[in-house]
Amino acid sequence: MISGGRIVAGGVSNGCVVLDMSIHGARIHLLDPDPAPEKAVLHLPGGVVRKACRRWQRADVAGYEFCREAEASDAA
């Protein structure tokens, strides 16, 4: 699966490429060179919107786990 998406955190929205997605999380390619936010809201293919927590990042690829800890006030 390779599809466009958005990552929203701190009132900032950036494009991303969704490389893989499961019921537990997603692996994304970041289009912005800054470090991936720790907590974010991911807008994924098919209209799926999930609160997520970053679990790892290597260069411009990050792994996010869908989680409840990513409060809307922190991420949106």
MODELLER restraints for C-alpha pairs under 7 A, 6 or more apart:
rsr = mdl.restraints
at = mdl.atoms
rsr.add(forms.Gaussian(group=physical.xy_distance, feature=features.Distance(at['CA:1:A'], at['CA:19:A']), mean=5.74, stdev=0.5))
rsr.add(forms.Gaussian(group=physical.xy_distance, feature=features.Distance(at['CA:1:A'], at['CA:20:A']), mean=5.66, stdev=0.5))
rsr.add(forms.Gaussian(group=physical.xy_distance, feature=features.Distance(at['CA:2:A'], at['CA:17:A']), mean=6.58, stdev=0.5))
rsr.add(forms.Gaussian(group=physical.xy_distance, feature=features.Distance(at['CA:2:A'], at['CA:18:A']), mean=5.47, stdev=0.5))
rsr.add(forms.Gaussian(group=physical.xy_distance, feature=features.Distance(at['CA:2:A'], at['CA:19:A']), mean=4.79, stdev=0.5))
rsr.add(forms.Gaussian(group=physical.xy_distance, feature=features.Distance(at['CA:2:A'], at['CA:20:A']), mean=7.00, stdev=0.5))
rsr.add(forms.Gaussian(group=physical.xy_distance, feature=features.Distance(at['CA:3:A'], at['CA:17:A']), mean=5.62, stdev=0.5))
rsr.add(forms.Gaussian(group=physical.xy_distance, feature=features.Distance(at['CA:3:A'], at['CA:18:A']), mean=5.19, stdev=0.5))
rsr.add(forms.Gaussian(group=physical.xy_distance, feature=features.Distance(at['CA:3:A'], at['CA:19:A']), mean=6.97, stdev=0.5))
rsr.add(forms.Gaussian(group=physical.xy_distance, feature=features.Distance(at['CA:3:A'], at['CA:45:A']), mean=6.44, stdev=0.5))
rsr.add(forms.Gaussian(group=physical.xy_distance, feature=features.Distance(at['CA:4:A'], at['CA:16:A']), mean=6.02, stdev=0.5))
rsr.add(forms.Gaussian(group=physical.xy_distance, feature=features.Distance(at['CA:4:A'], at['CA:17:A']), mean=4.64, stdev=0.5))
rsr.add(forms.Gaussian(group=physical.xy_distance, feature=features.Distance(at['CA:4:A'], at['CA:18:A']), mean=5.98, stdev=0.5))
rsr.add(forms.Gaussian(group=physical.xy_distance, feature=features.Distance(at['CA:4:A'], at['CA:45:A']), mean=6.82, stdev=0.5))
rsr.add(forms.Gaussian(group=physical.xy_distance, feature=features.Distance(at['CA:5:A'], at['CA:15:A']), mean=5.91, stdev=0.5))
rsr.add(forms.Gaussian(group=physical.xy_distance, feature=features.Distance(at['CA:5:A'], at['CA:16:A']), mean=5.15, stdev=0.5))
rsr.add(forms.Gaussian(group=physical.xy_distance, feature=features.Distance(at['CA:5:A'], at['CA:17:A']), mean=5.73, stdev=0.5))
rsr.add(forms.Gaussian(group=physical.xy_distance, feature=features.Distance(at['CA:5:A'], at['CA:18:A']), mean=6.25, stdev=0.5))
rsr.add(forms.Gaussian(group=physical.xy_distance, feature=features.Distance(at['CA:5:A'], at['CA:43:A']), mean=5.52, stdev=0.5))
rsr.add(forms.Gaussian(group=physical.xy_distance, feature=features.Distance(at['CA:5:A'], at['CA:44:A']), mean=4.91, stdev=0.5))
rsr.add(forms.Gaussian(group=physical.xy_distance, feature=features.Distance(at['CA:5:A'], at['CA:45:A']), mean=6.30, stdev=0.5))
rsr.add(forms.Gaussian(group=physical.xy_distance, feature=features.Distance(at['CA:6:A'], at['CA:13:A']), mean=6.50, stdev=0.5))
rsr.add(forms.Gaussian(group=physical.xy_distance, feature=features.Distance(at['CA:6:A'], at['CA:14:A']), mean=5.56, stdev=0.5))
rsr.add(forms.Gaussian(group=physical.xy_distance, feature=features.Distance(at['CA:6:A'], at['CA:15:A']), mean=4.48, stdev=0.5))
rsr.add(forms.Gaussian(group=physical.xy_distance, feature=features.Distance(at['CA:6:A'], at['CA:16:A']), mean=5.39, stdev=0.5))
rsr.add(forms.Gaussian(group=physical.xy_distance, feature=features.Distance(at['CA:6:A'], at['CA:42:A']), mean=5.91, stdev=0.5))
rsr.add(forms.Gaussian(group=physical.xy_distance, feature=features.Distance(at['CA:6:A'], at['CA:43:A']), mean=4.97, stdev=0.5))
rsr.add(forms.Gaussian(group=physical.xy_distance, feature=features.Distance(at['CA:6:A'], at['CA:44:A']), mean=6.80, stdev=0.5))
rsr.add(forms.Gaussian(group=physical.xy_distance, feature=features.Distance(at['CA:7:A'], at['CA:13:A']), mean=5.72, stdev=0.5))
rsr.add(forms.Gaussian(group=physical.xy_distance, feature=features.Distance(at['CA:7:A'], at['CA:14:A']), mean=5.39, stdev=0.5))
rsr.add(forms.Gaussian(group=physical.xy_distance, feature=features.Distance(at['CA:7:A'], at['CA:15:A']), mean=6.32, stdev=0.5))
rsr.add(forms.Gaussian(group=physical.xy_distance, feature=features.Distance(at['CA:7:A'], at['CA:16:A']), mean=6.62, stdev=0.5))
rsr.add(forms.Gaussian(group=physical.xy_distance, feature=features.Distance(at['CA:7:A'], at['CA:40:A']), mean=6.46, stdev=0.5))
rsr.add(forms.Gaussian(group=physical.xy_distance, feature=features.Distance(at['CA:7:A'], at['CA:41:A']), mean=5.93, stdev=0.5))
rsr.add(forms.Gaussian(group=physical.xy_distance, feature=features.Distance(at['CA:7:A'], at['CA:42:A']), mean=4.76, stdev=0.5))
rsr.add(forms.Gaussian(group=physical.xy_distance, feature=features.Distance(at['CA:7:A'], at['CA:43:A']), mean=6.30, stdev=0.5))
rsr.add(forms.Gaussian(group=physical.xy_distance, feature=features.Distance(at['CA:8:A'], at['CA:14:A']), mean=6.47, stdev=0.5))
rsr.add(forms.Gaussian(group=physical.xy_distance, feature=features.Distance(at['CA:8:A'], at['CA:40:A']), mean=5.53, stdev=0.5))
rsr.add(forms.Gaussian(group=physical.xy_distance, feature=features.Distance(at['CA:8:A'], at['CA:41:A']), mean=5.14, stdev=0.5))
rsr.add(forms.Gaussian(group=physical.xy_distance, feature=features.Distance(at['CA:8:A'], at['CA:42:A']), mean=6.39, stdev=0.5))
rsr.add(forms.Gaussian(group=physical.xy_distance, feature=features.Distance(at['CA:8:A'], at['CA:75:A']), mean=6.31, stdev=0.5))
rsr.add(forms.Gaussian(group=physical.xy_distance, feature=features.Distance(at['CA:8:A'], at['CA:76:A']), mean=5.86, stdev=0.5))
rsr.add(forms.Gaussian(group=physical.xy_distance, feature=features.Distance(at['CA:9:A'], at['CA:37:A']), mean=6.63, stdev=0.5))
rsr.add(forms.Gaussian(group=physical.xy_distance, feature=features.Distance(at['CA:9:A'], at['CA:39:A']), mean=6.91, stdev=0.5))
rsr.add(forms.Gaussian(group=physical.xy_distance, feature=features.Distance(at['CA:9:A'], at['CA:40:A']), mean=4.82, stdev=0.5))
rsr.add(forms.Gaussian(group=physical.xy_distance, feature=features.Distance(at['CA:9:A'], at['CA:41:A']), mean=6.55, stdev=0.5))
rsr.add(forms.Gaussian(group=physical.xy_distance, feature=features.Distance(at['CA:9:A'], at['CA:74:A']), mean=6.94, stdev=0.5))
rsr.add(forms.Gaussian(group=physical.xy_distance, feature=features.Distance(at['CA:9:A'], at['CA:75:A']), mean=4.15, stdev=0.5))
rsr.add(forms.Gaussian(group=physical.xy_distance, feature=features.Distance(at['CA:9:A'], at['CA:76:A']), mean=5.16, stdev=0.5))
rsr.add(forms.Gaussian(group=physical.xy_distance, feature=features.Distance(at['CA:10:A'], at['CA:74:A']), mean=6.29, stdev=0.5))
rsr.add(forms.Gaussian(group=physical.xy_distance, feature=features.Distance(at['CA:10:A'], at['CA:75:A']), mean=5.48, stdev=0.5))
rsr.add(forms.Gaussian(group=physical.xy_distance, feature=features.Distance(at['CA:10:A'], at['CA:76:A']), mean=5.67, stdev=0.5))
rsr.add(forms.Gaussian(group=physical.xy_distance, feature=features.Distance(at['CA:11:A'], at['CA:76:A']), mean=5.27, stdev=0.5))
rsr.add(forms.Gaussian(group=physical.xy_distance, feature=features.Distance(at['CA:14:A'], at['CA:32:A']), mean=6.84, stdev=0.5))
rsr.add(forms.Gaussian(group=physical.xy_distance, feature=features.Distance(at['CA:15:A'], at['CA:31:A']), mean=5.98, stdev=0.5))
rsr.add(forms.Gaussian(group=physical.xy_distance, feature=features.Distance(at['CA:16:A'], at['CA:28:A']), mean=6.43, stdev=0.5))
rsr.add(forms.Gaussian(group=physical.xy_distance, feature=features.Distance(at['CA:16:A'], at['CA:29:A']), mean=5.66, stdev=0.5))
rsr.add(forms.Gaussian(group=physical.xy_distance, feature=features.Distance(at['CA:16:A'], at['CA:30:A']), mean=4.93, stdev=0.5))
rsr.add(forms.Gaussian(group=physical.xy_distance, feature=features.Distance(at['CA:16:A'], at['CA:31:A']), mean=5.36, stdev=0.5))
rsr.add(forms.Gaussian(group=physical.xy_distance, feature=features.Distance(at['CA:17:A'], at['CA:28:A']), mean=5.54, stdev=0.5))
rsr.add(forms.Gaussian(group=physical.xy_distance, feature=features.Distance(at['CA:17:A'], at['CA:29:A']), mean=4.98, stdev=0.5))
rsr.add(forms.Gaussian(group=physical.xy_distance, feature=features.Distance(at['CA:17:A'], at['CA:30:A']), mean=6.71, stdev=0.5))
rsr.add(forms.Gaussian(group=physical.xy_distance, feature=features.Distance(at['CA:18:A'], at['CA:27:A']), mean=6.21, stdev=0.5))
rsr.add(forms.Gaussian(group=physical.xy_distance, feature=features.Distance(at['CA:18:A'], at['CA:28:A']), mean=4.54, stdev=0.5))
rsr.add(forms.Gaussian(group=physical.xy_distance, feature=features.Distance(at['CA:18:A'], at['CA:29:A']), mean=6.40, stdev=0.5))
rsr.add(forms.Gaussian(group=physical.xy_distance, feature=features.Distance(at['CA:19:A'], at['CA:27:A']), mean=5.55, stdev=0.5))
rsr.add(forms.Gaussian(group=physical.xy_distance, feature=features.Distance(at['CA:19:A'], at['CA:28:A']), mean=5.38, stdev=0.5))
rsr.add(forms.Gaussian(group=physical.xy_distance, feature=features.Distance(at['CA:19:A'], at['CA:29:A']), mean=6.77, stdev=0.5))
rsr.add(forms.Gaussian(group=physical.xy_distance, feature=features.Distance(at['CA:20:A'], at['CA:26:A']), mean=5.59, stdev=0.5))
rsr.add(forms.Gaussian(group=physical.xy_distance, feature=features.Distance(at['CA:20:A'], at['CA:27:A']), mean=5.15, stdev=0.5))
rsr.add(forms.Gaussian(group=physical.xy_distance, feature=features.Distance(at['CA:21:A'], at['CA:27:A']), mean=6.39, stdev=0.5))
rsr.add(forms.Gaussian(group=physical.xy_distance, feature=features.Distance(at['CA:24:A'], at['CA:65:A']), mean=5.85, stdev=0.5))
rsr.add(forms.Gaussian(group=physical.xy_distance, feature=features.Distance(at['CA:24:A'], at['CA:66:A']), mean=5.68, stdev=0.5))
rsr.add(forms.Gaussian(group=physical.xy_distance, feature=features.Distance(at['CA:25:A'], at['CA:64:A']), mean=5.40, stdev=0.5))
rsr.add(forms.Gaussian(group=physical.xy_distance, feature=features.Distance(at['CA:25:A'], at['CA:65:A']), mean=4.16, stdev=0.5))
rsr.add(forms.Gaussian(group=physical.xy_distance, feature=features.Distance(at['CA:25:A'], at['CA:66:A']), mean=5.03, stdev=0.5))
rsr.add(forms.Gaussian(group=physical.xy_distance, feature=features.Distance(at['CA:26:A'], at['CA:63:A']), mean=5.91, stdev=0.5))
rsr.add(forms.Gaussian(group=physical.xy_distance, feature=features.Distance(at['CA:26:A'], at['CA:64:A']), mean=5.32, stdev=0.5))
rsr.add(forms.Gaussian(group=physical.xy_distance, feature=features.Distance(at['CA:26:A'], at['CA:65:A']), mean=6.60, stdev=0.5))
rsr.add(forms.Gaussian(group=physical.xy_distance, feature=features.Distance(at['CA:27:A'], at['CA:62:A']), mean=5.75, stdev=0.5))
rsr.add(forms.Gaussian(group=physical.xy_distance, feature=features.Distance(at['CA:27:A'], at['CA:63:A']), mean=4.46, stdev=0.5))
rsr.add(forms.Gaussian(group=physical.xy_distance, feature=features.Distance(at['CA:27:A'], at['CA:64:A']), mean=6.30, stdev=0.5))
rsr.add(forms.Gaussian(group=physical.xy_distance, feature=features.Distance(at['CA:28:A'], at['CA:61:A']), mean=5.61, stdev=0.5))
rsr.add(forms.Gaussian(group=physical.xy_distance, feature=features.Distance(at['CA:28:A'], at['CA:62:A']), mean=5.44, stdev=0.5))
rsr.add(forms.Gaussian(group=physical.xy_distance, feature=features.Distance(at['CA:28:A'], at['CA:63:A']), mean=6.41, stdev=0.5))
rsr.add(forms.Gaussian(group=physical.xy_distance, feature=features.Distance(at['CA:29:A'], at['CA:60:A']), mean=5.71, stdev=0.5))
rsr.add(forms.Gaussian(group=physical.xy_distance, feature=features.Distance(at['CA:29:A'], at['CA:61:A']), mean=4.47, stdev=0.5))
rsr.add(forms.Gaussian(group=physical.xy_distance, feature=features.Distance(at['CA:29:A'], at['CA:62:A']), mean=6.56, stdev=0.5))
rsr.add(forms.Gaussian(group=physical.xy_distance, feature=features.Distance(at['CA:30:A'], at['CA:60:A']), mean=5.15, stdev=0.5))
rsr.add(forms.Gaussian(group=physical.xy_distance, feature=features.Distance(at['CA:30:A'], at['CA:61:A']), mean=5.95, stdev=0.5))
rsr.add(forms.Gaussian(group=physical.xy_distance, feature=features.Distance(at['CA:33:A'], at['CA:60:A']), mean=6.79, stdev=0.5))
rsr.add(forms.Gaussian(group=physical.xy_distance, feature=features.Distance(at['CA:37:A'], at['CA:54:A']), mean=6.99, stdev=0.5))
rsr.add(forms.Gaussian(group=physical.xy_distance, feature=features.Distance(at['CA:38:A'], at['CA:53:A']), mean=5.72, stdev=0.5))
rsr.add(forms.Gaussian(group=physical.xy_distance, feature=features.Distance(at['CA:38:A'], at['CA:54:A']), mean=4.95, stdev=0.5))
rsr.add(forms.Gaussian(group=physical.xy_distance, feature=features.Distance(at['CA:39:A'], at['CA:52:A']), mean=5.87, stdev=0.5))
rsr.add(forms.Gaussian(group=physical.xy_distance, feature=features.Distance(at['CA:39:A'], at['CA:53:A']), mean=4.61, stdev=0.5))
rsr.add(forms.Gaussian(group=physical.xy_distance, feature=features.Distance(at['CA:39:A'], at['CA:54:A']), mean=6.25, stdev=0.5))
rsr.add(forms.Gaussian(group=physical.xy_distance, feature=features.Distance(at['CA:39:A'], at['CA:70:A']), mean=5.23, stdev=0.5))
rsr.add(forms.Gaussian(group=physical.xy_distance, feature=features.Distance(at['CA:39:A'], at['CA:75:A']), mean=5.79, stdev=0.5))
rsr.add(forms.Gaussian(group=physical.xy_distance, feature=features.Distance(at['CA:40:A'], at['CA:51:A']), mean=5.99, stdev=0.5))
rsr.add(forms.Gaussian(group=physical.xy_distance, feature=features.Distance(at['CA:40:A'], at['CA:52:A']), mean=5.43, stdev=0.5))
rsr.add(forms.Gaussian(group=physical.xy_distance, feature=features.Distance(at['CA:40:A'], at['CA:53:A']), mean=6.50, stdev=0.5))
rsr.add(forms.Gaussian(group=physical.xy_distance, feature=features.Distance(at['CA:40:A'], at['CA:70:A']), mean=6.42, stdev=0.5))
rsr.add(forms.Gaussian(group=physical.xy_distance, feature=features.Distance(at['CA:40:A'], at['CA:75:A']), mean=4.39, stdev=0.5))
rsr.add(forms.Gaussian(group=physical.xy_distance, feature=features.Distance(at['CA:41:A'], at['CA:49:A']), mean=6.84, stdev=0.5))
rsr.add(forms.Gaussian(group=physical.xy_distance, feature=features.Distance(at['CA:41:A'], at['CA:50:A']), mean=5.63, stdev=0.5))
rsr.add(forms.Gaussian(group=physical.xy_distance, feature=features.Distance(at['CA:41:A'], at['CA:51:A']), mean=4.45, stdev=0.5))
rsr.add(forms.Gaussian(group=physical.xy_distance, feature=features.Distance(at['CA:41:A'], at['CA:52:A']), mean=5.89, stdev=0.5))
rsr.add(forms.Gaussian(group=physical.xy_distance, feature=features.Distance(at['CA:41:A'], at['CA:75:A']), mean=5.70, stdev=0.5))
rsr.add(forms.Gaussian(group=physical.xy_distance, feature=features.Distance(at['CA:41:A'], at['CA:76:A']), mean=6.57, stdev=0.5))
rsr.add(forms.Gaussian(group=physical.xy_distance, feature=features.Distance(at['CA:42:A'], at['CA:49:A']), mean=5.61, stdev=0.5))
rsr.add(forms.Gaussian(group=physical.xy_distance, feature=features.Distance(at['CA:42:A'], at['CA:50:A']), mean=5.30, stdev=0.5))
rsr.add(forms.Gaussian(group=physical.xy_distance, feature=features.Distance(at['CA:42:A'], at['CA:51:A']), mean=6.30, stdev=0.5))
rsr.add(forms.Gaussian(group=physical.xy_distance, feature=features.Distance(at['CA:42:A'], at['CA:52:A']), mean=6.75, stdev=0.5))
rsr.add(forms.Gaussian(group=physical.xy_distance, feature=features.Distance(at['CA:43:A'], at['CA:49:A']), mean=4.58, stdev=0.5))
rsr.add(forms.Gaussian(group=physical.xy_distance, feature=features.Distance(at['CA:43:A'], at['CA:50:A']), mean=6.76, stdev=0.5))
rsr.add(forms.Gaussian(group=physical.xy_distance, feature=features.Distance(at['CA:50:A'], at['CA:66:A']), mean=6.27, stdev=0.5))
rsr.add(forms.Gaussian(group=physical.xy_distance, feature=features.Distance(at['CA:51:A'], at['CA:66:A']), mean=5.79, stdev=0.5))
rsr.add(forms.Gaussian(group=physical.xy_distance, feature=features.Distance(at['CA:51:A'], at['CA:67:A']), mean=5.93, stdev=0.5))
rsr.add(forms.Gaussian(group=physical.xy_distance, feature=features.Distance(at['CA:51:A'], at['CA:68:A']), mean=6.67, stdev=0.5))
rsr.add(forms.Gaussian(group=physical.xy_distance, feature=features.Distance(at['CA:51:A'], at['CA:70:A']), mean=5.49, stdev=0.5))
rsr.add(forms.Gaussian(group=physical.xy_distance, feature=features.Distance(at['CA:52:A'], at['CA:64:A']), mean=5.79, stdev=0.5))
rsr.add(forms.Gaussian(group=physical.xy_distance, feature=features.Distance(at['CA:52:A'], at['CA:65:A']), mean=5.39, stdev=0.5))
rsr.add(forms.Gaussian(group=physical.xy_distance, feature=features.Distance(at['CA:52:A'], at['CA:66:A']), mean=4.23, stdev=0.5))
rsr.add(forms.Gaussian(group=physical.xy_distance, feature=features.Distance(at['CA:52:A'], at['CA:67:A']), mean=5.10, stdev=0.5))
rsr.add(forms.Gaussian(group=physical.xy_distance, feature=features.Distance(at['CA:52:A'], at['CA:70:A']), mean=5.79, stdev=0.5))
rsr.add(forms.Gaussian(group=physical.xy_distance, feature=features.Distance(at['CA:53:A'], at['CA:64:A']), mean=5.36, stdev=0.5))
rsr.add(forms.Gaussian(group=physical.xy_distance, feature=features.Distance(at['CA:53:A'], at['CA:65:A']), mean=5.36, stdev=0.5))
rsr.add(forms.Gaussian(group=physical.xy_distance, feature=features.Distance(at['CA:53:A'], at['CA:66:A']), mean=6.40, stdev=0.5))
rsr.add(forms.Gaussian(group=physical.xy_distance, feature=features.Distance(at['CA:53:A'], at['CA:67:A']), mean=6.21, stdev=0.5))
rsr.add(forms.Gaussian(group=physical.xy_distance, feature=features.Distance(at['CA:53:A'], at['CA:70:A']), mean=6.20, stdev=0.5))
rsr.add(forms.Gaussian(group=physical.xy_distance, feature=features.Distance(at['CA:54:A'], at['CA:63:A']), mean=5.90, stdev=0.5))
rsr.add(forms.Gaussian(group=physical.xy_distance, feature=features.Distance(at['CA:54:A'], at['CA:64:A']), mean=4.37, stdev=0.5))
rsr.add(forms.Gaussian(group=physical.xy_distance, feature=features.Distance(at['CA:54:A'], at['CA:65:A']), mean=6.40, stdev=0.5))
rsr.add(forms.Gaussian(group=physical.xy_distance, feature=features.Distance(at['CA:55:A'], at['CA:63:A']), mean=5.65, stdev=0.5))
rsr.add(forms.Gaussian(group=physical.xy_distance, feature=features.Distance(at['CA:55:A'], at['CA:64:A']), mean=5.57, stdev=0.5))
rsr.add(forms.Gaussian(group=physical.xy_distance, feature=features.Distance(at['CA:55:A'], at['CA:65:A']), mean=6.57, stdev=0.5))
rsr.add(forms.Gaussian(group=physical.xy_distance, feature=features.Distance(at['CA:56:A'], at['CA:62:A']), mean=5.67, stdev=0.5))
rsr.add(forms.Gaussian(group=physical.xy_distance, feature=features.Distance(at['CA:56:A'], at['CA:63:A']), mean=5.27, stdev=0.5))
rsr.add(forms.Gaussian(group=physical.xy_distance, feature=features.Distance(at['CA:57:A'], at['CA:63:A']), mean=6.30, stdev=0.5))
